[in-house]
Amino acid sequence: MDNLTKRVRIAGVRFNPHPINSHTNKQARITGLETLVTQGLIVFSWRHQILLEQLRQFPLGKHDDGPDALEMAIQAARYNPGSVVIV
């Protein structure tokens, strides 16, 4: 059991995580977010500094975990309406 699941159970919250396995090219998936940002469907807060920096540096930056997690969260929300997506 991973740390998040343990902490949620200790807090007494019902939690049923579902893993996300991506089978498509990571760079293509992250690049696809540009349209959603341009259309105003994804809005960022100034508090997301690390994510914003990783997006600015993509695809040449050293890290892309934030943009990758964002893309997977968007997909999870898109294909599971009504679900809660935690990134």
MOPAC internal coordinates of N, CA, C and O (Angstrom, degrees):
PM7 1SCF
backbone

  N    0.0000 0     0.00 0     0.00 0    0    0    0
  C    1.4523 1     0.00 0     0.00 0    1    0    0
  C    1.5328 1   107.66 1     0.00 0    2    1    0
  O    1.2310 1   120.38 1   -50.53 1    3    2    1
  N    1.3221 1   116.87 1   129.47 1    3    2    1
  C    1.4588 1   118.64 1  -177.86 1    5    3    2
  C    1.5285 1   111.61 1   -79.00 1    6    5    3
  O    1.2310 1   120.66 1    -9.93 1    7    6    5
  N    1.3034 1   116.34 1   170.07 1    7    6    5
  C    1.4579 1   122.89 1  -174.39 1    9    7    6
  C    1.5266 1   112.46 1   -60.68 1   10    9    7
  O    1.2310 1   119.76 1   136.77 1   11   10    9
  N    1.3330 1   118.06 1   -43.23 1   11   10    9
  C    1.4636 1   120.72 1  -179.73 1   13   11   10
  C    1.5236 1   110.78 1   -61.03 1   14   13   11
  O    1.2310 1   120.40 1   133.58 1   15   14   13
  N    1.3118 1   116.84 1   -46.42 1   15   14   13
  C    1.4630 1   120.88 1  -179.86 1   17   15   14
  C    1.5283 1   110.76 1   -61.33 1   18   17   15
  O    1.2310 1   119.63 1   137.26 1   19   18   17
  N    1.3205 1   118.31 1   -42.74 1   19   18   17
  C    1.4669 1   121.77 1   178.15 1   21   19   18
  C    1.5228 1   111.12 1   -60.60 1   22   21   19
  O    1.2310 1   120.66 1   133.02 1   23   22   21
  N    1.3362 1   116.34 1   -46.98 1   23   22   21
  C    1.4611 1   120.48 1  -178.06 1   25   23   22
  C    1.5208 1   111.79 1   -64.11 1   26   25   23
  O    1.2310 1   120.32 1   141.00 1   27   26   25
  N    1.3130 1   116.99 1   -39.00 1   27   26   25
  C    1.4650 1   120.53 1  -179.99 1   29   27   26
  C    1.5221 1   110.33 1   -67.83 1   30   29   27
  O    1.2310 1   120.23 1   137.65 1   31   30   29
  N    1.3134 1   117.16 1   -42.35 1   31   30   29
  C    1.4675 1   120.36 1   179.50 1   33   31   30
  C    1.5214 1   111.43 1   -65.45 1   34   33   31
  O    1.2310 1   120.24 1   140.26 1   35   34   33
  N    1.3361 1   117.14 1   -39.74 1   35   34   33
  C    1.4645 1   120.73 1   177.75 1   37   35   34
  C    1.5245 1   109.74 1   -61.66 1   38   37   35
  O    1.2310 1   120.58 1   144.02 1   39   38   37
  N    1.3263 1   116.50 1   -35.98 1   39   38   37
  C    1.4713 1   121.49 1   179.49 1   41   39   38
  C    1.5226 1   111.96 1   -74.77 1   42   41   39
  O    1.2310 1   120.38 1   171.84 1   43   42   41
  N    1.3433 1   116.88 1    -8.16 1   43   42   41
  C    1.4560 1   120.51 1   178.08 1   45   43   42
  C    1.5165 1   114.51 1    79.10 1   46   45   43
  O    1.2310 1   120.56 1  -157.29 1   47   46   45
  N    1.3259 1   116.54 1    22.71 1   47   46   45
  C    1.4637 1   121.33 1  -179.57 1   49   47   46
  C    1.5244 1   109.24 1   -96.88 1   50   49   47
  O    1.2310 1   120.78 1   -44.02 1   51   50   49
  N    1.3320 1   116.11 1   135.98 1   51   50   49
  C    1.4687 1   120.01 1   176.20 1   53   51   50
  C    1.5272 1   107.52 1   -71.54 1   54   53   51
  O    1.2310 1   121.12 1   -52.31 1   55   54   53
  N    1.3093 1   115.47 1   127.69 1   55   54   53
  C    1.4563 1   120.47 1  -172.47 1   57   55   54
  C    1.5112 1   109.16 1  -145.24 1   58   57   55
  O    1.2310 1   120.22 1   -56.67 1   59   58   57
  N    1.3142 1   117.18 1   123.33 1   59   58   57
  C    1.4549 1   121.88 1  -179.76 1   61   59   58
  C    1.5299 1   108.60 1  -132.22 1   62   61   59
  O    1.2310 1   120.36 1   -98.01 1   63   62   61
  N    1.3415 1   116.92 1    81.99 1   63   62   61
  C    1.4686 1   119.77 1  -176.01 1   65   63   62
  C    1.5207 1   112.12 1   -70.41 1   66   65   63
  O    1.2310 1   121.54 1   -31.41 1   67   66   65
  N    1.3171 1   114.65 1   148.59 1   67   66   65
  C    1.4610 1   121.51 1   176.53 1   69   67   66
  C    1.5254 1   107.80 1  -125.70 1   70   69   67
  O    1.2310 1   120.10 1   -57.48 1   71   70   69
  N    1.3120 1   117.41 1   122.52 1   71   70   69
  C    1.4717 1   119.13 1   179.45 1   73   71   70
  C    1.5218 1   110.83 1   -67.81 1   74   73   71
  O    1.2310 1   121.42 1   -27.89 1   75   74   73
  N    1.3114 1   114.88 1   152.11 1   75   74   73
  C    1.4608 1   121.29 1   176.98 1   77   75   74
  C    1.5215 1   107.06 1  -115.15 1   78   77   75
  O    1.2310 1   120.71 1   -55.54 1   79   78   77
  N    1.3029 1   116.25 1   124.46 1   79   78   77
  C    1.4587 1   121.24 1   177.93 1   81   79   78
  C    1.5193 1   108.09 1  -116.66 1   82   81   79
  O    1.2310 1   120.74 1   -65.52 1   83   82   81
  N    1.3149 1   116.18 1   114.48 1   83   82   81
  C    1.4566 1   120.58 1   179.89 1   85   83   82
  C    1.5184 1   109.61 1   -88.95 1   86   85   83
  O    1.2310 1   121.26 1   -43.78 1   87   86   85
  N    1.3184 1   115.19 1   136.22 1   87   86   85
  C    1.4623 1   120.25 1  -178.67 1   89   87   86
  C    1.5230 1   111.91 1  -116.42 1   90   89   87
  O    1.2310 1   120.53 1  -172.37 1   91   90   89
  N    1.3201 1   116.59 1     7.63 1   91   90   89
  C    1.4563 1   119.80 1  -179.89 1   93   91   90
  C    1.5244 1   109.74 1  -114.23 1   94   93   91
  O    1.2310 1   120.86 1   -11.41 1   95   94   93
  N    1.3110 1   115.97 1   168.59 1   95   94   93
  C    1.4465 1   123.37 1  -177.21 1   97   95   94
  C    1.5276 1   111.56 1   -60.75 1   98   97   95
  O    1.2310 1   120.49 1   -55.08 1   99   98   97
  N    1.3391 1   116.67 1   124.92 1   99   98   97
  C    1.4579 1   121.82 1  -176.67 1  101   99   98
  C    1.5224 1   111.50 1   -59.78 1  102  101   99
  O    1.2310 1   119.83 1   135.19 1  103  102  101
  N    1.3094 1   117.93 1   -44.81 1  103  102  101
  C    1.4561 1   120.86 1  -177.79 1  105  103  102
  C    1.5302 1   110.74 1   -62.61 1  106  105  103
  O    1.2310 1   120.25 1   138.73 1  107  106  105
  N    1.3121 1   117.13 1   -41.27 1  107  106  105
  C    1.4664 1   120.66 1   178.71 1  109  107  106
  C    1.5326 1   110.88 1   -65.46 1  110  109  107
  O    1.2310 1   120.58 1   139.29 1  111  110  109
  N    1.3256 1   116.50 1   -40.71 1  111  110  109
  C    1.4728 1   119.64 1   179.67 1  113  111  110
  C    1.5172 1   111.19 1   -63.04 1  114  113  111
  O    1.2310 1   120.63 1   133.68 1  115  114  113
  N    1.3359 1   116.40 1   -46.32 1  115  114  113
  C    1.4643 1   120.04 1  -178.26 1  117  115  114
  C    1.5269 1   110.76 1   -68.12 1  118  117  115
  O    1.2310 1   120.13 1   139.25 1  119  118  117
  N    1.3181 1   117.35 1   -40.75 1  119  118  117
  C    1.4639 1   121.16 1   177.80 1  121  119  118
  C    1.5247 1   110.78 1   -59.60 1  122  121  119
  O    1.2310 1   120.41 1   146.94 1  123  122  121
  N    1.3210 1   116.81 1   -33.06 1  123  122  121
  C    1.4580 1   121.80 1   178.70 1  125  123  122
  C    1.5160 1   113.91 1   -63.47 1  126  125  123
  O    1.2310 1   119.98 1   161.05 1  127  126  125
  N    1.3275 1   117.65 1   -18.95 1  127  126  125
  C    1.4677 1   121.05 1   178.13 1  129  127  126
  C    1.5240 1   111.78 1   -68.35 1  130  129  127
  O    1.2310 1   120.11 1   156.49 1  131  130  129
  N    1.3241 1   117.40 1   -23.51 1  131  130  129
  C    1.4642 1   121.45 1  -176.30 1  133  131  130
  C    1.5302 1   111.62 1   -56.18 1  134  133  131
  O    1.2310 1   120.18 1   138.95 1  135  134  133
  N    1.3034 1   117.26 1   -41.05 1  135  134  133
  C    1.4648 1   120.92 1   179.29 1  137  135  134
  C    1.5205 1   111.06 1   -62.25 1  138  137  135
  O    1.2310 1   120.33 1   136.50 1  139  138  137
  N    1.3234 1   116.98 1   -43.50 1  139  138  137
  C    1.4645 1   120.78 1  -179.81 1  141  139  138
  C    1.5243 1   111.54 1   -65.02 1  142  141  139
  O    1.2310 1   120.44 1   142.60 1  143  142  141
  N    1.3396 1   116.77 1   -37.40 1  143  142  141
  C    1.4578 1   120.88 1   178.22 1  145  143  142
  C    1.5314 1   109.33 1   -68.68 1  146  145  143
  O    1.2310 1   120.34 1   134.44 1  147  146  145
  N    1.3241 1   116.96 1   -45.56 1  147  146  145
  C    1.4640 1   121.73 1  -179.77 1  149  147  146
  C    1.5252 1   111.30 1   -60.25 1  150  149  147
  O    1.2310 1   120.19 1   142.27 1  151  150  149
  N    1.3244 1   117.25 1   -37.73 1  151  150  149
  C    1.4695 1   121.56 1  -179.79 1  153  151  150
  C    1.5292 1   112.09 1   -79.10 1  154  153  151
  O    1.2310 1   119.91 1   175.50 1  155  154  153
  N    1.3107 1   117.78 1    -4.50 1  155  154  153
  C    1.4592 1   121.49 1   179.67 1  157  155  154
  C    1.5191 1   113.59 1    79.98 1  158  157  155
  O    1.2310 1   120.07 1  -164.93 1  159  158  157
  N    1.3283 1   117.48 1    15.07 1  159  158  157
  C    1.4582 1   121.11 1  -179.92 1  161  159  158
  C    1.5281 1   111.96 1   -83.00 1  162  161  159
  O    1.2310 1   120.60 1   161.92 1  163  162  161
  N    1.3273 1   116.45 1   -18.08 1  163  162  161
  C    1.4579 1   122.21 1   172.81 1  165  163  162
  C    1.5187 1   105.79 1  -120.90 1  166  165  163
  O    1.2310 1   120.74 1   -56.45 1  167  166  165
  N    1.3116 1   116.20 1   123.55 1  167  166  165
  C    1.4611 1   122.10 1   179.95 1  169  167  166
  C    1.5261 1   107.65 1  -122.60 1  170  169  167
  O    1.2310 1   120.64 1   -43.37 1  171  170  169
  N    1.3120 1   116.38 1   136.63 1  171  170  169
  C    1.4565 1   121.45 1  -176.74 1  173  171  170
  C    1.5126 1   111.03 1  -106.84 1  174  173  171
  O    1.2310 1   121.52 1   -25.90 1  175  174  173
  N    1.3087 1   114.71 1   154.10 1  175  174  173
  C    1.4498 1   122.53 1   173.78 1  177  175  174
  C    1.5229 1   108.36 1  -101.12 1  178  177  175
  O    1.2310 1   119.86 1   -27.43 1  179  178  177
  N    1.3090 1   117.88 1   152.57 1  179  178  177
  C    1.4573 1   121.65 1   175.98 1  181  179  178
  C    1.5265 1   110.62 1   -60.96 1  182  181  179
  O    1.2310 1   120.38 1   159.19 1  183  182  181
  N    1.3539 1   116.89 1   -20.81 1  183  182  181
  C    1.4670 1   120.97 1   179.60 1  185  183  182
  C    1.5267 1   112.51 1   -70.85 1  186  185  183
  O    1.2310 1   120.09 1   166.61 1  187  186  185
  N    1.3236 1   117.43 1   -13.39 1  187  186  185
  C    1.4664 1   121.54 1  -177.98 1  189  187  186
  C    1.5306 1   111.15 1   -90.07 1  190  189  187
  O    1.2310 1   120.08 1  -137.04 1  191  190  189
  N    1.3224 1   117.44 1    42.96 1  191  190  189
  C    1.4672 1   121.80 1  -172.39 1  193  191  190
  C    1.5308 1   113.63 1   -58.64 1  194  193  191
  O    1.2310 1   119.68 1   137.63 1  195  194  193
  N    1.3063 1   118.22 1   -42.37 1  195  194  193
  C    1.4707 1   119.91 1  -178.62 1  197  195  194
  C    1.5241 1   109.64 1   -67.09 1  198  197  195
  O    1.2310 1   120.37 1   134.87 1  199  198  197
  N    1.3239 1   116.91 1   -45.13 1  199  198  197
  C    1.4656 1   120.47 1   178.10 1  201  199  198
  C    1.5234 1   110.41 1   -60.79 1  202  201  199
  O    1.2310 1   120.15 1   133.61 1  203  202  201
  N    1.3217 1   117.32 1   -46.39 1  203  202  201
  C    1.4622 1   120.87 1  -179.48 1  205  203  202
  C    1.5239 1   111.35 1   -61.16 1  206  205  203
  O    1.2310 1   120.32 1   139.48 1  207  206  205
  N    1.3199 1   116.99 1   -40.52 1  207  206  205
  C    1.4632 1   120.06 1   178.63 1  209  207  206
  C    1.5254 1   110.57 1   -65.11 1  210  209  207
  O    1.2310 1   120.13 1   138.12 1  211  210  209
  N    1.3263 1   117.36 1   -41.88 1  211  210  209
  C    1.4656 1   120.17 1   178.34 1  213  211  210
  C    1.5233 1   110.92 1   -64.66 1  214  213  211
  O    1.2310 1   119.96 1   142.61 1  215  214  213
  N    1.3306 1   117.68 1   -37.39 1  215  214  213
  C    1.4608 1   120.63 1   177.33 1  217  215  214
  C    1.5264 1   111.09 1   -66.78 1  218  217  215
  O    1.2310 1   120.18 1   139.05 1  219  218  217
  N    1.3337 1   117.26 1   -40.95 1  219  218  217
  C    1.4713 1   120.80 1   178.83 1  221  219  218
  C    1.5269 1   111.07 1   -62.70 1  222  221  219
  O    1.2310 1   120.43 1   142.82 1  223  222  221
  N    1.3233 1   116.79 1   -37.18 1  223  222  221
  C    1.4614 1   120.95 1  -176.44 1  225  223  222
  C    1.5354 1   113.08 1   -85.44 1  226  225  223
  O    1.2310 1   120.01 1   168.88 1  227  226  225
  N    1.3059 1   117.59 1   -11.12 1  227  226  225
  C    1.4642 1   121.23 1  -176.51 1  229  227  226
  C    1.5275 1   110.26 1   -68.17 1  230  229  227
  O    1.2310 1   118.47 1   -41.63 1  231  230  229
  N    1.2967 1   120.53 1   138.37 1  231  230  229
  C    1.4663 1   131.03 1     3.50 1  233  231  230
  C    1.5269 1   113.51 1   -95.39 1  234  233  231
  O    1.2310 1   119.91 1  -172.89 1  235  234  233
  N    1.3299 1   117.77 1     7.11 1  235  234  233
  C    1.4571 1   120.37 1  -175.28 1  237  235  234
  C    1.5199 1   113.72 1   -90.66 1  238  237  235
  O    1.2310 1   119.78 1   171.02 1  239  238  237
  N    1.3321 1   118.03 1    -8.98 1  239  238  237
  C    1.4566 1   121.41 1  -177.63 1  241  239  238
  C    1.5120 1   112.89 1   -71.31 1  242  241  239
  O    1.2310 1   121.95 1   -16.44 1  243  242  241
  N    1.3119 1   113.87 1   163.56 1  243  242  241
  C    1.4689 1   120.78 1  -179.32 1  245  243  242
  C    1.5294 1   111.51 1   -72.86 1  246  245  243
  O    1.2310 1   120.24 1   149.94 1  247  246  245
  N    1.3427 1   117.14 1   -30.06 1  247  246  245
  C    1.4609 1   121.25 1  -175.80 1  249  247  246
  C    1.5270 1   110.57 1  -123.04 1  250  249  247
  O    1.2310 1   121.03 1   -39.38 1  251  250  249
  N    1.3285 1   115.63 1   140.62 1  251  250  249
  C    1.4715 1   120.54 1   175.77 1  253  251  250
  C    1.5253 1   111.74 1  -139.42 1  254  253  251
  O    1.2310 1   120.27 1  -160.68 1  255  254  253
  N    1.3328 1   117.08 1    19.32 1  255  254  253
  C    1.4624 1   120.37 1  -179.00 1  257  255  254
  C    1.5308 1   111.90 1   -64.50 1  258  257  255
  O    1.2310 1   120.43 1   140.63 1  259  258  257
  N    1.3343 1   116.79 1   -39.37 1  259  258  257
  C    1.4668 1   120.18 1   179.28 1  261  259  258
  C    1.5156 1   112.21 1   -62.44 1  262  261  259
  O    1.2310 1   119.61 1   126.28 1  263  262  261
  N    1.3431 1   118.35 1   -53.72 1  263  262  261
  C    1.4674 1   119.52 1   177.87 1  265  263  262
  C    1.5307 1   112.44 1   -59.99 1  266  265  263
  O    1.2310 1   120.25 1   143.88 1  267  266  265
  N    1.3207 1   117.12 1   -36.12 1  267  266  265
  C    1.4609 1   120.49 1   178.58 1  269  267  266
  C    1.5283 1   110.49 1   -65.15 1  270  269  267
  O    1.2310 1   120.27 1   135.37 1  271  270  269
  N    1.3380 1   117.09 1   -44.63 1  271  270  269
  C    1.4679 1   121.16 1   178.45 1  273  271  270
  C    1.5249 1   110.77 1   -64.50 1  274  273  271
  O    1.2310 1   120.53 1   140.67 1  275  274  273
  N    1.3402 1   116.59 1   -39.33 1  275  274  273
  C    1.4657 1   120.25 1   177.78 1  277  275  274
  C    1.5194 1   110.58 1   -60.80 1  278  277  275
  O    1.2310 1   120.45 1   134.23 1  279  278  277
  N    1.3126 1   116.74 1   -45.77 1  279  278  277
  C    1.4670 1   120.16 1  -179.67 1  281  279  278
  C    1.5187 1   110.91 1   -62.47 1  282  281  279
  O    1.2310 1   120.08 1   137.63 1  283  282  281
  N    1.3268 1   117.45 1   -42.37 1  283  282  281
  C    1.4630 1   120.30 1   179.25 1  285  283  282
  C    1.5277 1   111.42 1   -66.22 1  286  285  283
  O    1.2310 1   120.14 1   143.91 1  287  286  285
  N    1.3280 1   117.34 1   -36.09 1  287  286  285
  C    1.4666 1   120.83 1   176.99 1  289  287  286
  C    1.5262 1   110.69 1   -65.36 1  290  289  287
  O    1.2310 1   120.42 1   139.20 1  291  290  289
  N    1.3169 1   116.80 1   -40.80 1  291  290  289
  C    1.4677 1   120.98 1   177.57 1  293  291  290
  C    1.5258 1   109.63 1   -61.66 1  294  293  291
  O    1.2310 1   120.45 1   135.04 1  295  294  293
  N    1.3198 1   116.75 1   -44.96 1  295  294  293
  C    1.4680 1   120.13 1   179.10 1  297  295  294
  C    1.5270 1   111.40 1   -63.53 1  298  297  295
  O    1.2310 1   120.46 1   137.92 1  299  298  297
  N    1.3275 1   116.73 1   -42.08 1  299  298  297
  C    1.4681 1   120.06 1   179.75 1  301  299  298
  C    1.5187 1   110.48 1   -62.54 1  302  301  299
  O    1.2310 1   120.26 1   137.62 1  303  302  301
  N    1.3234 1   117.11 1   -42.38 1  303  302  301
  C    1.4640 1   120.74 1   179.37 1  305  303  302
  C    1.5251 1   110.87 1   -67.75 1  306  305  303
  O    1.2310 1   120.68 1   141.36 1  307  306  305
  N    1.3062 1   116.31 1   -38.64 1  307  306  305
  C    1.4667 1   121.32 1  -178.57 1  309  307  306
  C    1.5360 1   111.60 1   -65.13 1  310  309  307
  O    1.2310 1   120.36 1   138.03 1  311  310  309
  N    1.3062 1   116.91 1   -41.97 1  311  310  309
  C    1.4652 1   120.45 1  -174.18 1  313  311  310
  C    1.5262 1   114.26 1   -96.62 1  314  313  311
  O    1.2310 1   120.03 1   178.20 1  315  314  313
  N    1.3262 1   117.54 1    -1.80 1  315  314  313
  C    1.4578 1   121.78 1   177.70 1  317  315  314
  C    1.5250 1   109.46 1  -134.62 1  318  317  315
  O    1.2310 1   120.29 1  -113.47 1  319  318  317
  N    1.3404 1   117.05 1    66.53 1  319  318  317
  C    1.4675 1   119.00 1  -178.06 1  321  319  318
  C    1.5215 1   111.41 1   -56.03 1  322  321  319
  O    1.2310 1   120.70 1   -41.02 1  323  322  321
  N    1.3159 1   116.26 1   138.98 1  323  322  321
  C    1.4513 1   120.94 1   179.37 1  325  323  322
  C    1.5089 1   113.43 1    89.43 1  326  325  323
  O    1.2310 1   120.47 1   172.57 1  327  326  325
  N    1.3314 1   116.71 1    -7.43 1  327  326  325
  C    1.4592 1   119.31 1   179.87 1  329  327  326
  C    1.5203 1   110.18 1   -86.13 1  330  329  327
  O    1.2310 1   121.14 1   -16.50 1  331  330  329
  N    1.2979 1   115.42 1   163.50 1  331  330  329
  C    1.4562 1   121.76 1   176.38 1  333  331  330
  C    1.5165 1   107.38 1  -101.91 1  334  333  331
  O    1.2310 1   120.71 1   -52.22 1  335  334  333
  N    1.3095 1   116.25 1   127.78 1  335  334  333
  C    1.4618 1   121.05 1  -179.53 1  337  335  334
  C    1.5223 1   108.09 1  -109.97 1  338  337  335
  O    1.2310 1   120.84 1   -56.91 1  339  338  337
  N    1.3357 1   116.00 1   123.09 1  339  338  337
  C    1.4630 1   121.92 1   179.33 1  341  339  338
  C    1.5172 1   107.62 1  -111.84 1  342  341  339
  O    1.2310 1   120.85 1   -53.97 1  343  342  341
  N    1.3102 1   115.97 1   126.03 1  343  342  341
  C    1.4764 1   119.91 1   178.17 1  345  343  342
  C    1.5076 1   108.22 1  -115.17 1  346  345  343
  O    1.2310 1   120.10 1   180.00 1  347  346  345

